[in-house]
Amino acid sequence: MRKLALPTLWLIVAGLVGACVTPPLPTAIPPQPAAAPIKLGAIYNLTGAQAPLDAPSAHGAMLAVEEINAAGGLLGRPLELTLVDGQTDTAVISAAARQLVQTEQVAALFGFSDSDQVLAAAPIAAEAGIVFVTSGATSPTLPEQAPGFVYLACFGDNVQAAAGAEYAIDTLGARTAYLLTDRGMAYTRLLAGYFAERFAELGGTIVLQDAFQTGDQDFSGQIARLQQAGAQPDLLFIASGPDDIGAIVQQFRQAGVDAPILGGDAYDTPLLLETAGQAAENTYFTTHALLDAEQGSAAVQEFIAAYQALFQAPPANAFAALGYDTVYLLADAIVRAGSADPAAIRAALAQTSDLPGVTGTITYQPGSQIPQKGVTVIRVQDGQFTLAAELTPAKVPAP
């Protein structure tokens, strides 16, 4: 990581479709570049249900732009970021994508932590010949939606689900599991399916499957069905988005269900602890890195310090680091291409190998648009996120 200079962030926040950025960003007088800037477009949901994941990602991206410009930019040109709030609304997202590729003429587009939002923007970018990199949407099926144009900066759901299943069997000693899935999100449906597949391969048994809908407030029906099913399972695997998981955990614990709860990276927000409180103990989730100033790696610690210096607050979760890594991923491709031409960026991106990042090293194997990265398992213990394990699954279900 390059050392952060004084805040001189050159950021264009487009008021294209109701853009909104929170918390307040540092302001500065834009520099007067000797050469035309290289334009990157970002769409993140700074408001709505996905904001707990996307807002930190947007801020991580801003930090990376600040560092790159403080170091002289790319190819002798400053880096210009146009950031739009997608508002967790696919219609707003599609309009923003069209504006960014057609009017702003960005060289590349990135953003999001959810697959449904990616699919509202990435095909539009692909039609314009522009690559889309998702910093945190983990569906391994995304590249199929726009072959050659959609890249992930994160691992796929099949990877984190397999890691969770192996951890459940090998470390938690689980042999039976209850599966609860939000039926309203592609992310949760995929995550649950991949977990069930790998858990069964390892000899585990899913004793009961149930579902809910995004935004549900009352989980008494699901709890009653679990309690009526007989012996309590060894583990509860709950595939949920960030807004719902705290209430789910709280209600299951209040009903006396005390088995370990396991889930995916959508748990990685302060909402889990804020909503569930003490009930969140004995909850585990897979994610991209533990952003902890004491337990984290040297790269994590440097990132936290730089983020804190710029925004006067620590990063909320690993999605902040994913946004940061995504900008450096695109910057690396631009430098290796020696050009900001979208086709050149796309070609260079496919050749990315051993690029270090806060959330792990990024390499794209030939024909793959998903990097090979390890998985971090976090445990809630004594009211804090603590490191439970770092692992690479032995076997991953096919996308």
LOTOR-213319 format. One line per 4 residues: number of its first residue (from 1); for each residue y negated, x negated, z negated of C-alpha. Coordinates in nm, 3 decimals. Last residue first. Example, Ala and Ser with C-alpha at 12.3 -4.5 7.8 and 13.67 -1.06 7.14 Angstrom:
// residues 2
2> 0.106/-1.367/-0.714  0.450/-1.230/-0.780
// end
This chain:
// residues 399
399> 2.276/2.118/1.045  2.613/1.948/0.978  2.701/1.919/0.609  2.631/1.577/0.452
395> 2.891/1.345/0.302  2.862/1.061/0.050  2.520/1.181/-0.063  2.255/0.913/-0.118
391> 2.148/0.887/-0.478  1.868/0.849/-0.729  1.947/0.997/-1.066  1.819/1.188/-1.369
387> 1.456/1.076/-1.370  1.248/1.286/-1.609  1.018/1.583/-1.553  0.875/1.675/-1.891
383> 0.900/1.950/-2.153  1.150/1.765/-2.368  1.382/1.726/-2.068  1.351/1.881/-1.726
379> 1.582/1.677/-1.504  1.494/1.523/-1.170  1.735/1.416/-0.895  1.587/1.185/-0.631
375> 1.740/1.182/-0.283  1.777/0.893/-0.037  1.632/0.879/0.311  1.763/0.869/0.669
371> 1.483/1.008/0.877  1.506/1.331/1.080  1.411/1.324/1.449  1.748/1.194/1.565
367> 1.850/1.088/1.915  1.860/0.720/1.829  1.831/0.680/1.449  1.491/0.741/1.300
363> 1.407/0.510/1.011  1.171/0.582/0.721  1.195/0.391/0.393  1.140/0.591/0.076
359> 0.905/0.841/-0.082  0.619/0.593/-0.134  0.675/0.454/0.213  0.827/0.155/0.387
355> 0.885/0.173/0.764  1.236/0.042/0.827  1.250/0.166/1.187  1.027/0.393/1.393
351> 1.138/0.398/1.760  1.101/0.776/1.801  0.745/0.749/1.674  0.660/0.502/1.949
347> 0.752/0.747/2.226  0.559/1.032/2.060  0.253/0.816/2.007  0.258/0.706/2.372
343> 0.280/1.067/2.490  -0.008/1.169/2.262  -0.234/0.886/2.386  -0.379/0.713/2.081
339> -0.278/0.372/2.215  -0.135/0.034/2.119  0.197/0.211/2.088  0.286/0.000/1.785
335> -0.054/0.078/1.630  -0.030/0.449/1.704  0.326/0.469/1.569  0.225/0.295/1.246
331> -0.069/0.533/1.205  0.164/0.830/1.253  0.396/0.709/0.977  0.097/0.611/0.763
327> -0.033/0.968/0.788  0.311/1.105/0.701  0.352/0.875/0.400  0.039/1.018/0.238
323> 0.145/1.377/0.295  0.488/1.292/0.152  0.326/1.125/-0.149  0.138/1.444/-0.235
319> 0.461/1.637/-0.185  0.613/1.432/-0.466  0.425/1.633/-0.728  0.092/1.715/-0.890
315> -0.079/1.389/-0.799  -0.293/1.258/-1.088  -0.655/1.371/-1.126  -0.992/1.213/-1.061
311> -0.945/1.265/-0.685  -1.008/0.915/-0.550  -0.916/0.699/-0.849  -0.623/0.921/-0.946
307> -0.479/0.898/-0.594  -0.511/0.519/-0.598  -0.342/0.488/-0.939  -0.065/0.732/-0.845
303> 0.002/0.547/-0.520  0.023/0.211/-0.694  0.269/0.353/-0.948  0.481/0.509/-0.677
299> 0.495/0.186/-0.478  0.594/-0.007/-0.793  0.871/0.247/-0.855  0.827/0.540/-1.092
295> 0.927/0.564/-1.459  0.589/0.473/-1.611  0.328/0.622/-1.377  0.560/0.909/-1.286
291> 0.579/1.056/-0.939  0.954/1.102/-0.923  1.045/1.086/-0.557  1.165/1.311/-0.272
287> 1.321/1.602/-0.459  1.644/1.743/-0.600  1.626/1.971/-0.900  1.759/1.999/-1.253
283> 1.697/2.250/-1.532  1.833/2.177/-1.882  1.500/2.269/-2.042  1.294/2.516/-1.837
279> 1.312/2.776/-2.115  1.069/2.567/-2.320  0.790/2.664/-2.082  0.907/2.887/-1.798
275> 0.569/2.954/-1.638  0.380/2.629/-1.693  0.693/2.416/-1.672  0.804/2.551/-1.334
271> 0.446/2.594/-1.212  0.379/2.219/-1.247  0.544/2.176/-0.906  0.872/2.021/-0.789
267> 1.089/2.334/-0.804  1.045/2.364/-0.425  1.244/2.038/-0.403  1.581/2.203/-0.452
263> 1.778/2.374/-0.725  1.998/2.333/-1.032  2.018/2.536/-1.352  2.242/2.412/-1.633
259> 2.422/2.693/-1.819  2.224/2.871/-2.093  2.228/3.236/-1.990  2.112/3.411/-2.308
255> 1.899/3.682/-2.150  1.584/3.490/-2.241  1.724/3.196/-2.044  1.776/3.407/-1.732
251> 1.425/3.554/-1.763  1.252/3.218/-1.803  1.442/3.053/-1.518  1.356/3.335/-1.279
247> 0.991/3.345/-1.387  0.950/2.971/-1.328  1.136/2.983/-0.996  0.919/3.243/-0.828
243> 0.602/3.068/-0.708  0.771/2.744/-0.601  1.031/2.895/-0.367  1.385/2.965/-0.478
239> 1.744/2.856/-0.420  1.908/2.897/-0.761  2.230/2.707/-0.830  2.355/2.814/-1.172
235> 2.621/2.588/-1.323  2.938/2.594/-1.533  2.986/2.964/-1.471  2.979/3.214/-1.758
231> 3.310/3.394/-1.797  3.312/3.753/-1.672  3.121/3.897/-1.380  2.937/4.148/-1.597
227> 2.696/3.881/-1.719  2.616/3.777/-1.363  2.563/4.135/-1.251  2.333/4.198/-1.546
223> 2.125/3.888/-1.470  2.083/3.989/-1.107  1.967/4.334/-1.210  1.733/4.200/-1.478
219> 1.553/3.979/-1.227  1.215/4.157/-1.237  0.909/4.006/-1.071  1.011/3.981/-0.707
215> 0.764/3.780/-0.500  1.012/3.646/-0.245  1.315/3.876/-0.232  1.631/3.843/-0.439
211> 1.993/3.747/-0.382  2.339/3.725/-0.539  2.654/3.517/-0.502  2.929/3.504/-0.764
207> 3.213/3.270/-0.860  3.124/2.988/-0.621  3.414/2.748/-0.671  3.403/2.368/-0.674
203> 3.669/2.145/-0.521  3.442/1.889/-0.356  3.450/2.071/-0.024  3.348/2.390/-0.207
199> 3.035/2.221/-0.348  2.952/2.085/-0.001  2.961/2.426/0.165  2.792/2.611/-0.120
195> 2.509/2.358/-0.129  2.456/2.379/0.249  2.439/2.758/0.235  2.201/2.767/-0.060
191> 1.961/2.521/0.103  1.970/2.705/0.434  1.890/3.043/0.281  1.622/2.894/0.059
187> 1.439/2.718/0.340  1.468/3.011/0.582  1.282/3.223/0.329  1.311/3.595/0.248
183> 1.670/3.601/0.119  1.572/3.412/-0.198  1.913/3.293/-0.310  2.118/3.301/-0.631
179> 2.451/3.116/-0.638  2.665/3.105/-0.953  2.879/2.794/-0.992  3.224/2.682/-1.103
175> 3.358/2.328/-1.132  3.058/2.161/-1.290  3.106/1.820/-1.449  2.732/1.758/-1.472
171> 2.766/1.406/-1.331  3.029/1.413/-1.056  3.044/1.782/-0.966  2.680/1.882/-1.007
167> 2.558/1.547/-0.874  2.775/1.588/-0.565  2.644/1.941/-0.509  2.282/1.833/-0.555
163> 2.320/1.541/-0.315  2.478/1.776/-0.060  2.188/2.017/-0.103  1.936/1.733/-0.065
159> 2.098/1.611/0.257  2.159/1.954/0.413  1.799/2.041/0.332  1.680/1.756/0.553
155> 1.508/1.436/0.436  1.132/1.396/0.469  0.892/1.268/0.737  1.043/1.522/0.975
151> 0.977/1.508/1.348  0.914/1.790/1.596  0.829/1.696/1.957  1.150/1.561/2.110
147> 1.324/1.897/2.106  1.093/2.183/2.001  1.301/2.432/1.800  1.598/2.196/1.777
143> 1.389/1.953/1.570  1.355/2.224/1.303  1.729/2.268/1.238  1.737/2.008/0.960
139> 1.513/2.236/0.751  1.318/2.017/0.510  0.955/2.111/0.552  0.770/1.837/0.361
135> 0.561/1.609/0.582  0.618/1.792/0.906  0.535/1.580/1.209  0.421/1.762/1.524
131> 0.400/1.570/1.854  0.157/1.674/2.124  0.252/1.760/2.482  0.038/2.076/2.482
127> 0.347/2.298/2.484  0.481/2.086/2.199  0.174/2.156/1.985  0.219/2.529/2.032
123> 0.591/2.496/1.953  0.500/2.313/1.628  0.258/2.570/1.486  0.431/2.893/1.378
119> 0.766/2.714/1.350  0.617/2.475/1.096  0.510/2.771/0.883  0.864/2.908/0.866
115> 0.997/2.561/0.781  0.803/2.514/0.460  0.623/2.206/0.328  0.349/2.198/0.587
111> 0.154/1.940/0.788  0.115/1.734/1.104  -0.051/1.725/1.447  -0.102/1.435/1.684
107> -0.368/1.306/1.924  -0.608/1.588/1.844  -0.780/1.768/2.128  -1.027/1.954/1.902
103> -1.047/2.242/2.146  -0.693/2.281/2.282  -0.469/2.103/2.030  -0.661/2.188/1.712
99> -0.768/2.536/1.818  -0.417/2.631/1.924  -0.271/2.505/1.597  -0.530/2.695/1.395
95> -0.451/3.021/1.573  -0.080/2.972/1.507  -0.145/2.900/1.139  -0.366/3.206/1.092
91> -0.093/3.426/1.240  0.174/3.251/1.029  -0.010/3.318/0.704  0.040/3.083/0.408
87> -0.342/3.041/0.413  -0.311/2.791/0.701  -0.607/2.596/0.563  -0.729/2.352/0.828
83> -0.776/1.975/0.809  -0.937/1.771/1.084  -0.879/1.402/1.014  -1.067/1.125/1.193
79> -0.934/0.769/1.199  -1.189/0.503/1.286  -1.135/0.284/1.593  -1.064/-0.089/1.624
75> -0.701/-0.020/1.712  -0.669/0.178/1.390  -0.927/0.193/1.111  -1.099/-0.105/0.953
71> -0.928/-0.138/0.613  -1.154/0.124/0.451  -1.064/0.353/0.741  -0.692/0.317/0.670
67> -0.738/0.363/0.296  -0.946/0.678/0.332  -0.704/0.824/0.587  -0.416/0.759/0.345
63> -0.603/0.929/0.062  -0.674/1.231/0.278  -0.304/1.264/0.358  -0.218/1.260/-0.012
59> -0.476/1.533/-0.065  -0.319/1.749/0.202  0.026/1.698/0.052  -0.105/1.801/-0.293
55> -0.240/2.124/-0.139  0.085/2.195/0.047  0.334/2.220/-0.239  0.146/2.439/-0.491
51> -0.035/2.604/-0.194  0.282/2.758/-0.046  0.229/3.103/-0.200  -0.128/3.143/-0.080
47> -0.415/2.897/-0.047  -0.428/2.535/0.064  -0.153/2.603/0.314  -0.167/2.285/0.517
43> -0.258/2.231/0.880  -0.341/1.877/0.983  -0.498/1.742/1.301  -0.537/1.372/1.381
39> -0.824/1.238/1.590  -0.870/0.873/1.680  -1.242/0.808/1.662  -1.456/0.698/1.956
35> -1.575/0.340/1.925  -1.872/0.177/1.754  -1.833/0.420/1.472  -2.132/0.566/1.283
31> -1.992/0.630/0.938  -1.984/0.983/0.801  -2.206/1.026/0.494  -1.983/1.083/0.197
27> -1.834/1.364/-0.007  -1.544/1.344/-0.247  -1.328/1.657/-0.226  -1.350/1.963/-0.446
23> -1.008/2.085/-0.564  -0.948/2.276/-0.343  -1.006/2.286/0.033  -1.071/2.598/0.236
19> -1.054/2.655/0.609  -1.126/3.012/0.712  -0.985/2.991/1.061  -1.177/2.717/1.235
15> -1.395/2.590/0.955  -1.257/2.243/1.026  -1.260/1.996/0.740  -1.374/1.670/0.898
11> -1.297/1.381/0.668  -1.440/1.031/0.662  -1.352/0.925/0.310  -1.590/0.664/0.174
7> -1.447/0.649/-0.178  -1.476/0.287/-0.294  -1.188/0.073/-0.165  -0.822/0.151/-0.217
3> -0.588/-0.147/-0.205  -0.345/-0.124/0.084  0.000/0.000/0.000
// end
